[in-house]
């Protein structure tokens, strides 16, 4: 069975909304070498991408148009099989994209049972909580960036009222930018 890995960028104060400008995955004013290495490692372990509609639209509006991308993210996202959970999207307008419009839990369970590498989900929201609740989330990677935004609406934070879940620390990686990647696994049977 394939692993489903959720990856989320967040600030130290829990902000996951990047619209305020704190996150720039292609920033040229910082040393990208260890970031690129970590991204490459994660990318090479996954052959499918799962996103909710909001994340999909943000990705579709940005990544296909990138011409200078030292991380290789744009090439990967343009080529990988993408699955977007949406009850309203009919034409994804992005190559290799399948819309999951029915029961997302049943479809994602089916995807996990297919042969292949990891399925990665970017963004942590309603879909991630549903995956966790239904025992479909295997690993959570939090990229914690060293800054406080100091303000956020409730939907801009990683917190949502949800069932309690115990996670096990599986690894940490401190990057030269001060960002720390915390990797957690969901214990089997939870």
N, C-alpha and C positions, 0 to 999 in steps of 0.2 A: 504494500500500500504506500502511496506517495505521501510525503509530509506536506502539510500546509503551513507556511511560514508567513507571519504578518510582520511587516517592517514599517516602523513609524519614526519620523523625525519629530523631535520635541525639544522645547527649551527646559531649563532647570525648573521653571515654575509651571510646567505642565502644558504649555501652549502648543497645540498641534496645527493651528491655522497659520499658514505661511503667507497669507495675503498681506500681512502687515510689513512684509519685506525683510524679515530677519533671515530667511533661508535663500541661498543662491547656490544651487548645485554646480554651477559652472563658473564660480568666482575665480577670477584670474589673479587676484591680489593675495592669495594664500597658496601654500605648498599643498598641491592636490595628490602627491604621490601615495601617501598611505590611505587616503580616501579612495583613490582609484583602485588600489590593491584590494581593499575590503569590498568595494562594489563589484569588482571583477570576480572575486571568490564567490560572493553571494549569487551573482548573475550566472556563473558557470554551473551552479548546483540546481538551477531552476529552468524548466522548459515551458512553463505556463505562468501567466499573470492573471490574477483575479482582482477586480476592483468594483467598488460601488459606482453609481452614476456620477456623483460629484467629482470624485478623484479621476474617473475616466475623462470627463470633460476638461478638467484642468490639464491632464496629461496630453490629451488629443490637441488641445490648443497651444501646447508648448513644444513637446518633444519632436514631432515630425518635422518641424521647421528648423531644427538646430543644425548648423553646418560646422561649427567649431565646438566639438564635444570631446575633450581628451579622456573622459571617463568611459566612453563607448555606450553610454546609457541610451542615446537616441537610436543607434543602430540596433541595439538589443530590443528596445521597445517596438521598433518598426517591424522586426522580424518575428518576435515571439508570438505564440498563440495567446490571444487576450480574451478574457471572459469578463463581461460587464454585467452586473446584476442591476436590472432596471425593469420596471413595469410600464414605462412610457417610451423608452428609446426604441425606435424601429430600425433606423439606418445608422449604424455606428460611424460610417464614413472614415474608417481606419482599417487598413489591410490586416487580415488575420484576426478579426474580432468577431466573437460570437456573443450575442445578447442572451442572457439567462432571464427570461421574462416570467417563467412559471415558478414552481417551488424551488427557491435557491438552495435550500438545505438538501433536498433530494438530488439535485443536479450536481452540487459540489461533492456530495458523498460519492456519486457515480464517477466524477472526475478523479477523486482520490483513489478509487479502485482501479483505474486504468494504469497500464504500465507507463513509466516515465520518471522524470526527475521531480524535484520539489515543485510545488505550486506556491508562488509568492503573491501575497496580497500587500499592496501599498495603501497606507492610510488606515486609521483606526477610528471606526465609527460604528454605526448601527450594524453593519454587516459583520464586523469583527466580533462584536458582542454576541450576535446570533451564532457565529461559528463556535465561539467558546462555550456558549450555553448548550449546544448540541454535540459537543465533543469532537468537533472537526478541526479545531486549531491545535497544532502540534508544537509550534515554537513562536515566540514573540521576540523580535529584535528591536530594541529601542535605541535610536541614535540620539543621545542626550547632548544637546549643544550648550556650550557654556555661556548662557545669557538669560537674563530675566526680561520678559517683555513688559511685565508690570500691569497689564490690563488684558482682558479677554471676555468675550461673551461665553455663556455656558457651553455652546456648541463648538467653541474654539479650543476647549480643554480636552485632555484625554479622558477625564472622568465622565462617566455616565452612571446613573443609578442602574445597578445590575446585580446579578447573583454573585456571591463570593466565589473566588477561584484561587486556589493555591498554586503557585508556580515554583519551579526549581531553577536556581541559577545554573546555567550551563557554560557561561563564559563571559569574559569582559575583555575589551580591547580599547586601550586609550590611544587616540590619534594625536598627531603633532599639533593639530588645531585646538586641542582641548576637548574635542568631542569624544564621548565615551560610548561605545557600542555595548549595551547590556543584552545578553542573550538568555532568554528564559525558556524552559520547556514545560509543557503541561504534563504532569504525571499520568502515566497510563491508568485508565480506569476512572479518571475524574470526569 
